[in-house]
Amino acid sequence: MTKENSIKLFQDKRVRVQWDEEQEKWFFSIIDVIEVLTDSPCPRKYWNALKTKLKNKS
């Protein structure tokens, strides 16, 4: 893997990342980050429920 598209480890869990050369920023997979932070068995469902709650709030 290259710097532009790689996997980082955080607390022994994989987090997919992508480097944007133009913006000079790292982008992280939100699903992977949610899994690391919440230990959720279904991080995609967790993310979908969170998005729905945030949309309904505004």
N, C-alpha and C positions, 0 to 999 in steps of 0.2 A: 504494500500500500504506500501511497505517496502522502506527502504533507497535506495535500489538498483534500484527501479523502482517507480518513484513518479511523482507528478505534482507540479510545483512551480507556484506561481502567480507573474506576473510582470505587473504593471499598470492595475490591475484587469483582466488580460487575462491569460489564462492557457498556460503553457509551459511544455511539457513533457520532462523528464530528466531520465537518467539512470546512475547509479554509477558503474564503472568498478573497482572491488576490486584489480585486478592484477596491473593495471596501476595507480590506485589511482587517477582517473580522473572522472569528470562529463562529460557526453555527452548530448547535448541538441538537440531537434528536430529542424532542420533548418526551416522547414515549419512554426512551431509555432513562432520562432524568427523573421522570415520575416513578419509574420502577425503583431506582436507587433511593430516592427520598422517602417513598411511602411503603416500600416492600409489598406493594400490591401484587396479588397473583395475576391480575388482569389490568395492566397499566393502560391499555388502549381504551377499555371500558371506563376506567377512572377518568381519563382525559376527556372522553366524550361527555360524561356526566358533568364534569367541571365546566366544559365549554357551554353546555346547555344552561347551567346555573348562572354563569357570567352573562350570557346573552339575555336571560330573563330579568336579571338584576338591572340592566341599563334601560 
